[in-house]
Amino acid sequence: MLGTGIGHYIPLVAYLGFCVMIIVSLVKRPLYGLYYMIPFLPYRTMRDHFLDYPLGGNMLTILVLAVIVGALIKGKRLPKGKGKLYLIWLIFAIYLYISMWLGVAMGNAPPPIWLQDINFVTWKDYMLIPLVFLAAGLVVEDRKSVKIIIFLTAFSVVAIDRSCLMDSMSRSWSNFDENKRGGGPLGFGSNQTAAYLAQFSMFFWGFAQFLKRKKLRLISYGIVALTIFTDMYTFSRGSYLAIILSVVVLGFLKDRKLLIVAALFLVTWQAIVPTAVRERVNMTENSNGQLESSANERVRLWQDAEDAIAADPIFGAGFATYQLTAHVDNLRDTHNWYIKVLVETGIVGMLIVLAMLQQMLAAAYRLFKIAEDPLYRGFGLGLFLAICACLVANCFGDRWTYIEITSPLWLLVGTTLRATEFSEAAPVTEATASNATISTNPFLAYR
């Protein structure tokens, strides 16, 4: 760091911070443990440095569990009347484990028992996502904690932006070159990083709609601009589409002018974006009008998946089995999460997933529509847009089962359920009612 050599000690300090926060979460304030983990949820490359220390690879899991246990010890409870999503996740977790054993019975996978069994490890890592959701639902306790979570999420996004830009801007991008795309701070490649950036650029875009203080609004829009610029240099066509469609949704829900802006952008984008980005988008088809290799590869994978779905349409081939065998061009992913769900868990798994997604969207939309507090309204709208971006991005690959991409989103969902409870419980005083009838702007009271 600035040539001082201090940067060498940052991973050790962060690791020791996890150790301290595990104790703090268990014996004092589990909310502090939740705060501490937020910047580390997406930052996989930072967490990888913990592997040099005892239990380093499991520190995030241990901290999440400590937050949950600490909350239960202190008598914390989930939001009243908001338990559908928690129940759906529990059903899904159990179903996925049973599905793995179904894959064993069909000869598609080894028994999911030990940590060296890749299907069991996949399930275990996936289950950290609902645990983050559960932790947030237990410990978020008031409006102040919601504001801190928003601030820490913003800090995380800016940190990811900075890391991505330092990597991207170290290369020449006069023309697109696939070999120049880096792995990114999420540690899994540009497309995965792009999905995260698309989600949270839209979250802060929606959140900014209800900010009354000019300084805060400018900061929020600054994060949006920086994150979209960063996303542009990931060269992920799926994330581009996710942002555009989410902007259209924002136009319908809040600001119709954005529909015109989106239309103008679609007409003029080739004159606006850098040459390398234009080349990347136009690569979808070659000069003969045929799909280029990457897009054609996806189509062939999806066609191959049709046969697998037809063979076991109800329960699928077993969760986490697709990765165990090579498919088109030796690939081990369907490059579409929804297809992957159908292949591995069948129609039953897809119905559970659809119920989960519907409840996520409903929770965000409900907060956006019913809340009186502009902070909560912006939070609900921002989360709704982030989920929309997530749904689009998953059409082009599995962006859902990655802790780095999805757990920050589920943390916000857990916070939303809490914020909805706060909003519904807020008393309506006579003064508030009187002011509401006098003022044409119900948001003037925002601080």
N, C-alpha and C positions, 0 to 999 in steps of 0.2 A: 504494500500500500504506500504509494508516493515514494517508493524507494527506501522506506524505513525498515522493511522486513517484518512489520507487524502483521501483514496479511497471512503470514505463515501460521500464526497462532489463532486465527479466526475460527477454523474448524474445531480446535480444542476448546476454545471458550464457548462456542455454541453447544458442543457436546456436554460440557460441564453445566451449561445452562439447562439442558434437558434433565440432567441428574437432579439439579436443585428444584426444578419445576415439578418433577415427579413427586418429590417429598412435599412441596408446598400444596400440590393438588390433593394429596391424601390427607394432610393434617390441618390445612388452613383454608385456602381459597382455590377450589378447582377452576374457577373462572380464569385465574391467572395462567394456569396451564393451557387453557384453550387459547388465550391471547398469544402465548409464546409459540404455539405450534403453527399459527396461521402463516407466517412467512416461509416456513419450511415445508408446507404441504406441496407446493408446486416445485420447489427448488431441489430437485433430485440430485443434481451434481454436487450441491453443498452437503446433502445428507450422505452421499457416498463417501465423503471424507471421514465419516464416523466409523467406517469399517475398520479403521486402524485401532479402534478402542474397544474395550469389553462391551459386548451386546450392542455394538454400534449400529448394526443393521436392523436392530429391533427397537431402537430408542423411540421412534415415532409411535409405534404400536403400543409400547409400554406407557408412554405419556397419555395417549388417548384412553387407555384402560384406567390409568390412574385418575384422570379427570372424571370418568364415569363412576368409578368406585368412590372417589372422594365426594362426588355429588350425592350419591346414594347414602353414604354415611351421614351426611349433613341433612338428610331428609328432603333433598330436592326431588321434584316430580316433573313429569312431562306436562306440556300444556294441556289443560282440561278440554276435552271434546275435540282434540286435534290428533287423535291417535291412528287415523286410517293409514297414513304413510308409514308409520312405524310398524304397524301390523303387516302391511304389504311387504315391507322389507324382510320381516321375520319369515313370512311364508316363502318369499323368494329365496332366502338364504337356505332354508330347509330343503326346498325343492331342488336347488342347484346341487346340494350335497347328495341327495337321493339320485339325482340325474347322473352324477359321476359314477355311482355304483351301477346304474343302468348301463352306462358305457362299458363298465367292467364285465357285466353279464353278457354283453354283445361282443366282447372281445376287442373293443376299441381302445381300451386304456388299462393301465395297471391299477391295482387297488389303491385308493387315495388314503393312505394311512400315515406315511412318513414324510418328513420334510424333503427327502430326496425325490419324492414322487411329484413330477411337475404339475400334474392336474390338481393335487392337493395344495401345492404352493400357490397355484393360480387362484383357487377358491379362497384360501386364507388371506392373500393380499387383497382380493376383491372385497372381502368382508370388512376391511378397514374403512371403506367408504361409508357404509351405514353406521359404523361406530362413531365416526366423526359427526355424522348427522345426529345421532343419539346424544353425543356429548354436548353439542350446541343446544339441543332441545332441553337438556337438563340444567345447564348453568347460566344461560343468558337470563339476566334478572331484571333489567330495567332499560330505559331509553339511553342512558349513558353507555351501557355496555354495547348496545346496537351501534352507537356512533363510533366507539372504539374499534369494533369489528370492521366497520366500513373503512376507517382510517388504516388499519393494519392490512386490509385487502388492497387498498390503494398503494400502500408501501410495497406490498408483494408484487403487484403488477408493474410498478415502476422499476423495481429491482430486476424483474424478468426482462422488461423492455431494454434496460441498460445493458444487461448481459448479451442479449440478442444483437443489439445494434453494434456493440463493440466487436462481436464476431463477424457480422455481415459487412460492416464498413471497413474491415481490415482487408477486404477483397475488392477487386475491380469488377463492377457489374455493368460494363458497357454492353455486354451481351449475356444472355442466360447460359449458365453452365451448371448442369445437375451435380457435377463433382464438387462444386463450391458450396453446396448447401451443408450447413453444419448440423450437429445433433441438438444444439440448444441447451439451455439450462435445465429443461425438463428431462433431458438425457435419453430421449427416445426418437429424436429426429425432428425435422422442420415441420412436417405435417401435424404432428402431435402438439408441438409448441404453438403452431398457428391456430389450432382449435381453442386452446386456452386463451390466446390473445383475442380471438374473435368474440368469445363469450364475455370477457371482462371489458372489452371496449364498449360493447353494447350495454353491459350493466351500468357503467358510469355515464353513458349517454342518456339512458333512461333516468338514472338517479338525478342528473343535472337538471332535468325538466322542472323540478319542484324546489330547487335551491333559490332562496330569495336574496341572500347576501352575494353581492357581485363577485367578491374575491373568491368565495367558495365555488361559485358557478364557473368562474374562469379556470380555477384549478382543475375542476372536474372535466371541463371540456379540453383542457390541456392534456390530461391523462388520456382522454379519448383520442385526440389527434396523435399523440406520441405512440399509443398502442396500435392504432390503425397503420401508421407509418411503419412501425416495426413489423406488423403482420404482412405488409406489402412485400417486404424483403425476405419473408419465409418462402415466397413463391408457391403457396398452397392455393390451388384453384378452389378447393372445397371451402376454405376459410373465406375467400373472396365472396363466394356465393352466399355463405352463411351471414356475412355482414350486410350484403345488399338486401337480402330477403328480410333480415331483422330490421333494417332501416325502413323498409316498406311497412312492416308491422307497426313500428313506432309512428309512422305517418298516419296510419289508420286510427291508432289509439289516442294520439296526443297532438301531433303537429302535421296537418295536411300539407303544409308547404314542402315537407320532406318528400312527398310523393312526386312533386315536380322536380325537386333536386335529383332524386333517384332516376327519374326518366331522362333528364338532361345528361346525367353521368353515363347512362347506358348508351346514349347517342354519341357522346364526345370522349369516352374514356381512352380511346386509342391516341388521342392528341394530348392527353393529360398525364398518363402514367409513364414511368421510365421505360426505355426500350426493352430492358431485360424482362420487365413484368409483362409487357405487351407480347414479347416472344413466347413467354411461358404460357400465357392464356391461349395464344393462337396455335400452340403445339398440340392442342386437343385433336386437330386433324392435320394431315400432311397435305402436300400440294395436290395430291390426287383425290382429296376429299375423304380419305380413309382415316380411321382412328389411329393416332400415334401409339407407340408401343405400350406406354403406361396405361392409357385409357383402354386400349384393346385388351390388355392383360386383365383389367378389372372386369370387363364384359365377359371374357372367357371364364374367369373365376365364378361369376354369378351364374353363368350357364351351367357350369360344373356343379354348383351348389343346388341347382334345381333338381338334379337327379338324387342328391343326398336327402333333400327335403321330401321328395316323393317316396323315398325308401322308408322313412320313419317320420311321417307327418305329425303324429300326435305328441310323442314324447321326445323325438329327436335321437341323435346318435350318442348323447351324453355330454354334459357340460365339460368344457376344456379338452375335448377330444380332437377338434379340428387341427390344433397345433401339433398333434402327435404324428401326423402323416403329411407327406409332401403332396401338393396339388399342382395346379397349373404353374409351369416354370419353377417348380420346387418351392412355391410359396406356401405359407402355413397360416394365412389369415384370409378371410373372405373379402377384405377391403370394403365391407359394408356391415355395420354392427347389427342391423336388423336382420339381415340374411344370416349372419352368424348365430343370432338367437334362435332363428327357426331351424337351422341345421342342427344345432347342439341340443336345444331344449324343446323343440317342436311348437305346436300350436298352443299347448298349455303354458309353456314359458313365455311365449309372445303375448298371451292374454294378460299374464301377470305384469309384464313389462308395460303394456299399454295402460293398464290400470295405474301403475306407478307414475308414468309420464303425465297422465291426465290429472292425477292428484297434485303433482308438482306445479303444473301450469295453473290449476285451480287455486292453490295456496297463494301463489304470487299475484294472480289476478284479483283475488279477493282482497288482499291487503291494499293493492292499488286502488280499488274501487270504494272500499268501506272506510278506510282510515281518514281521520280528520287532520292528523299531524302530517305536514308536508314531508317530513323526514321519512315516515313510513310509506307514504304514497310513492315517493321517488324510489324507495327501496323495493317496493312491490313491482313497480313498472320496470325497473332495471333488471330485477331477477327474471321477470317474464321474458324480457328480450334476450337475456343470457341463455335461458333454457331454449328459446327458439333457435338461437345460433348453434347451441349444442345439438339439437335435433337434426339440423341441416348438416353439420359437420360429420355426424355419424353415418350419413349416407355414403361417405367416401372412405370409410375405414373405422375400425374400432377405436373410438376416442372415449368410450364410456367406462371401460374396466380399468383405466389408468388412474391411480390415486392422485397423481399430479394434476390431472385435468379436471376430474369430476368431484373429488373430495372438497375443494374450495367452493364448488357450486352447491354441494349438499350442506356444507356449513351454513351457507346463506339461506338455504331452505329451512333448516332448523331454526335459524334466527328469525325468519319470516313467520313461522308458526308462533314463536314467542311474541313477536311484535304485534301479530293479529290479536293475541290474547290481551296484550297491554292496551291495544286500541279499543277493543270491545269493553274492557273493564274501566276505561277512563270515564269519570263522572262528567256529566254535562251540567255546569253551573248556570245560574241565572245570568251572570255577567257574560258568560260565553254565548248564551243564547241571544242576549241583547245585542252584543257586538256582531253576531252573525246576521242579524236582521238589518243592522245599520250599514255594515261594510259590504261593498260589492265584491271584495277580494277576501275570501276566507283564509288566505295564507299569510296575511299581514302579521299575524301573531308569531310567525316562525322566527326563532332566534338562531 
